[in-house]
Amino acid sequence: MATKILLVEDEASIRKFVKINLEREGYQVFEAGSGEDGIDLARKERPQIVVLDVMLPGISGFEVCQVLREDYPDLGIIMLTAKAEDYDKIMGLQYGTDDYMTKPFNPTELALRIKSLERRLEKDTPSNRSERYIVDDPFRIDTYSRRFTRGEEDIELTPTEYEIMKLFLENPGRALKRDEILNKIWGEEFLGDSKIVDVNIRRLRAKIEEDSGKPIYIETVWGVGYRWHGEEKEA
């Protein structure tokens, strides 16, 4: 079954151009010209991925992102912005978007970003129950249901945050370079800014650390990247 993509963009010419190119890639595309219509259509059609413009009539793309992220934590969201400033990119990531692109953009690159996001959205299918759980007390990942818990508490993660946490828990004590995290999570074909890693880390710290300003689980390795402070597993 074709992946459903919701395109929320107020400029009809851009919507038509993007829709044609994505349909050529085999996607099923739904269109909305405003944030309100986008939310309604998302609730009706339940797409797997939303391509969302920041500047919309009525409520902004940031607000749409916040609503959809709260309603559908597993939804993949790519935000479009006409501005090249870091502010819009960082704001989008803080609201829960998985990726961003700056207009004007190449439709081929957008298709690559979507394919990368699709890989992150795919559910793990462990071959047996012993492979289902990744545990580093008090945290546990259920790779079958894609649930992340701290003790008895469920912590909602975006698809990208989930993959980063899975990478950390699978590599406790190991210093992971930013570029390594970027390649493993976003794919080697990713052409965006590596700052996307840092923003996601900040968001994760806010969710799992007692004091995100003094993290004890996700440590910064200066000049390198990040390290999960967990019990190292024997080879």
C-alpha positions as CSV (number, residue, x, y, z in Angstrom):
1,M,0.0,0.0,0.0
2,A,1.3,3.4,-1.0
3,T,2.5,5.7,1.8
4,K,0.0,8.5,2.5
5,I,1.5,12.0,2.5
6,L,-0.3,15.2,3.5
7,L,0.9,18.3,1.9
8,V,0.0,21.5,3.8
9,E,1.0,24.5,1.6
10,D,-1.0,27.7,0.9
11,E,0.5,28.3,-2.6
12,A,-1.4,26.3,-5.1
13,S,1.4,26.3,-7.7
14,I,3.8,24.8,-5.2
15,R,1.2,22.2,-4.0
16,K,0.6,21.1,-7.6
17,F,4.3,20.9,-8.4
18,V,5.1,18.9,-5.3
19,K,2.1,16.7,-5.6
20,I,2.9,15.7,-9.2
21,N,6.5,14.8,-8.3
22,L,5.6,12.8,-5.2
23,E,2.9,10.9,-7.1
24,R,5.5,10.0,-9.6
25,E,7.4,8.4,-6.8
26,G,4.4,6.3,-5.9
27,Y,3.0,8.2,-3.0
28,Q,-0.6,8.9,-2.3
29,V,-0.8,12.7,-1.7
30,F,-3.5,14.7,0.0
31,E,-3.5,18.6,-0.2
32,A,-4.5,21.3,2.2
33,G,-4.2,25.1,1.8
34,S,-4.4,26.1,5.4
35,G,-3.4,24.9,8.8
36,E,-6.9,24.3,9.9
37,D,-7.7,22.2,6.8
38,G,-4.4,20.3,7.3
39,I,-5.4,19.3,10.8
40,D,-8.8,18.2,9.7
41,L,-7.5,16.2,6.7
42,A,-4.8,14.6,8.9
43,R,-7.5,13.4,11.3
44,K,-9.6,12.1,8.4
45,E,-6.9,10.4,6.2
46,R,-4.3,9.5,8.9
47,P,-1.2,10.0,6.7
48,Q,2.1,8.5,7.6
49,I,4.0,11.7,6.7
50,V,3.1,15.4,6.6
51,V,5.0,18.0,4.5
52,L,4.2,21.3,6.2
53,D,4.8,24.9,5.3
54,V,5.7,27.3,8.1
55,M,3.9,30.3,6.7
56,L,0.2,29.5,6.4
57,P,-3.0,31.6,6.6
58,G,-4.7,31.3,10.0
59,I,-2.7,29.2,12.4
60,S,1.0,28.8,11.6
61,G,2.9,25.6,10.6
62,F,4.5,25.6,14.0
63,E,1.0,25.4,15.6
64,V,-0.1,22.7,13.2
65,C,3.0,20.7,14.0
66,Q,2.4,21.0,17.7
67,V,-1.2,19.8,17.4
68,L,-0.4,16.9,15.1
69,R,2.6,15.8,17.2
70,E,0.4,15.7,20.3
71,D,-2.3,13.8,18.5
72,Y,-0.1,11.4,16.5
73,P,3.4,10.9,18.1
74,D,4.4,8.4,15.4
75,L,3.6,10.8,12.5
76,G,6.6,11.9,10.4
77,I,6.7,15.6,9.8
78,I,8.9,17.6,7.4
79,M,8.7,21.4,7.6
80,L,9.1,23.8,4.7
81,T,10.4,27.3,5.3
82,A,11.0,30.2,2.9
83,K,13.6,31.5,5.3
84,A,17.2,30.3,5.6
85,E,17.6,31.6,9.1
86,D,18.4,29.1,11.9
87,Y,15.5,30.4,13.9
88,D,12.8,28.8,11.8
89,K,14.7,25.5,11.6
90,I,15.3,25.3,15.3
91,M,11.7,26.4,16.1
92,G,10.3,23.7,13.9
93,L,12.5,21.1,15.5
94,Q,11.5,22.2,19.0
95,Y,7.9,21.9,18.0
96,G,8.5,18.3,17.0
97,T,9.2,18.2,13.3
98,D,11.6,15.4,12.1
99,D,13.2,17.3,9.3
100,Y,13.1,20.6,7.5
101,M,13.8,22.0,4.0
102,T,14.3,25.6,2.8
103,K,12.5,26.9,-0.2
104,P,13.2,26.8,-3.1
105,F,14.0,23.1,-3.0
106,N,14.7,20.3,-5.4
107,P,11.8,17.8,-5.5
108,T,14.3,15.0,-5.8
109,E,15.8,16.0,-2.5
110,L,12.4,16.2,-0.9
111,A,11.7,12.6,-2.1
112,L,15.0,11.5,-0.6
113,R,14.2,13.1,2.7
114,I,10.8,11.4,2.7
115,K,12.4,8.0,2.0
116,S,14.8,8.6,4.8
117,L,11.9,9.4,7.1
118,E,10.0,6.4,6.0
119,R,12.9,4.2,7.1
120,R,12.7,5.7,10.6
121,L,9.0,5.1,10.7
122,E,9.3,1.4,9.9
123,K,8.5,-0.8,12.9
124,D,11.1,-3.2,14.1
125,T,10.3,-6.8,13.6
126,P,12.5,-8.8,16.0
127,S,12.9,-12.5,15.2
128,N,12.2,-13.5,18.7
129,R,11.1,-12.1,22.1
130,S,14.6,-11.9,23.5
131,E,15.4,-9.3,20.9
132,R,12.3,-7.3,21.5
133,Y,13.5,-5.2,24.5
134,I,16.5,-3.0,24.9
135,V,17.0,-2.3,28.6
136,D,19.2,0.1,30.5
137,D,17.5,0.8,33.8
138,P,15.4,2.7,34.4
139,F,14.8,3.0,30.6
140,R,13.4,0.4,28.3
141,I,12.6,0.3,24.6
142,D,10.0,-2.1,23.2
143,T,11.1,-2.5,19.6
144,Y,7.9,-4.2,18.6
145,S,5.5,-1.5,19.9
146,R,8.1,1.3,19.6
147,R,7.4,2.3,23.2
148,F,10.0,4.0,25.4
149,T,9.5,3.9,29.1
150,R,11.2,5.2,32.2
151,G,10.2,2.8,35.0
152,E,6.4,2.7,34.6
153,E,6.2,6.0,32.8
154,D,5.6,6.1,29.1
155,I,7.7,8.9,27.4
156,E,6.3,10.0,24.0
157,L,9.1,10.2,21.4
158,T,8.9,11.4,17.8
159,P,10.1,8.8,15.2
160,T,13.5,10.5,15.0
161,E,13.9,10.8,18.8
162,Y,13.0,7.1,19.1
163,E,15.8,6.1,16.6
164,I,18.3,8.3,18.5
165,M,17.4,6.7,21.8
166,K,17.6,3.2,20.3
167,L,21.1,4.1,18.9
168,F,22.2,5.3,22.4
169,L,20.9,2.3,24.3
170,E,22.5,-0.1,21.8
171,N,25.8,1.7,22.3
172,P,26.1,2.5,26.0
173,G,29.3,4.2,27.0
174,R,30.4,4.8,23.4
175,A,31.2,8.3,22.1
176,L,29.1,8.8,19.0
177,K,30.2,11.5,16.6
178,R,27.6,13.9,15.3
179,D,28.2,12.8,11.7
180,E,27.8,9.2,12.7
181,I,24.5,10.0,14.4
182,L,23.4,12.0,11.4
183,N,24.3,9.2,8.9
184,K,22.6,6.5,10.9
185,I,19.4,8.4,11.7
186,W,18.9,10.7,8.7
187,G,20.9,8.7,6.1
188,E,24.1,9.5,4.3
189,E,22.2,11.3,1.6
190,F,21.0,13.9,4.1
191,L,22.0,17.4,2.8
192,G,20.8,19.5,5.7
193,D,22.6,21.1,8.7
194,S,24.2,18.8,11.3
195,K,22.7,21.1,14.0
196,I,19.6,19.0,13.6
197,V,21.3,16.5,15.8
198,D,22.0,19.0,18.6
199,V,18.4,20.2,18.6
200,N,17.0,16.7,18.8
201,I,19.4,16.0,21.7
202,R,18.2,19.1,23.6
203,R,14.6,17.9,23.1
204,L,15.5,14.4,24.3
205,R,17.2,15.8,27.4
206,A,14.1,17.8,28.2
207,K,12.1,14.6,28.2
208,I,14.4,12.2,30.1
209,E,16.7,14.2,32.3
210,E,15.8,15.5,35.8
211,D,17.7,18.7,34.9
212,S,18.3,19.1,31.2
213,G,20.9,21.8,31.9
214,K,22.9,19.2,33.9
215,P,22.4,16.0,31.9
216,I,23.5,12.7,33.5
217,Y,22.2,10.3,30.8
218,I,23.1,12.0,27.5
219,E,26.6,13.3,28.0
220,T,28.3,15.8,25.7
221,V,31.7,14.7,24.4
222,W,33.3,18.0,23.6
223,G,34.6,18.2,20.0
224,V,33.1,14.8,19.2
225,G,29.4,14.4,19.8
226,Y,27.4,12.5,22.5
227,R,27.6,9.5,24.8
228,W,25.0,7.5,26.6
229,H,25.9,7.1,30.2
230,G,24.8,3.5,30.6
231,E,26.3,0.2,31.6
232,E,28.6,-1.0,28.8
233,K,27.8,-4.4,27.5
234,E,30.4,-7.1,27.1
235,A,31.4,-7.9,23.5
